[in-house]
Amino acid sequence: MIKNTKVNAAILIIGNEILSGRTQDTNTSTIALWLNSIGVTVKEVRVIPDVESVIVDTVNKLRKFNDYVFYNWWYRSNT
């Protein structure tokens, strides 16, 4: 008998540019649609700033309740 395993995921968007509105996130819907198409349920999406302690804390919290954590880090060089 094949066990029907439910798999879930969280998507983490990291970037001050997203939070300030300077950059529009277009990746979350693409990632969520793809994950759902392969049977992975997206349970949560979070947007957080480029602060190391916040990133570490958030990843640790998300991985406790999700099988996978996908992240998208927005970085724009000032040069």
N, C-alpha and C positions, 0 to 999 in steps of 0.2 A: 504494500500500500504506500502511495506517495503522500507525504505529509505536506499540507498546504500551509506554508510558512508566510506570514505577513512581515514585510520588510518596510521600515519607515526611515525617513531622513529629515534632516533640518538643512536649511540653506542659510549661510551666514554671509552677509555683505559687509565688507570692511572698507570704510572710506569717508574721510571728512568731506570729500567732494560730493558724495551722495547726500550726506546729511545737510550740507549747505545749499543744495539745489543747483550747484554749478554743473553737475553731471547727472544725467538721467540714467537710471538703471534699466537696461533692456535685457539683461541676461537672466534675471530670475524667472520670468515666464518661460523662456526657452528651456532652462534647466528643469523646471517643474513639469513641463509638458513631456520632456524626454523621460524623466524619472517615472512619471505616471504611466507612460506607454510601455515601460518594461516591468511594471508591477510594483514600483516603489512609491509608497504614499508619502508625500511631503506633509509633515505635521506642523512645521513652524518655519518662519522666515524672520531673521533679525537683521537690523542694520545698526552697526556700531562704529564708533570713531577709531581713528588710528592711534590708539593708546594701548601699549603692550599689556598692561595689567588687565584692562577691559577685555582684550582679545583672549588672553589666557583663561581668565575667569569664565568668559562666555563659552569658549570651546569646551572647557571641562564640564560645564553645566549641560550643554547640549549633548555631549557624548554619553552622558548618564542615561538619557531617555530615548536615544535614537541609534539605529543600527549604523547609520552613516551621517557624516556632517560634511557638506560640500561648502566650500567657501570661494568667494570672489573678492579679491583685494584690489581696490581701485587705487592706483598710484600714478601720480602725475609729477614728473620732474619739473622743477622751476627753472631749469636751464634751457 
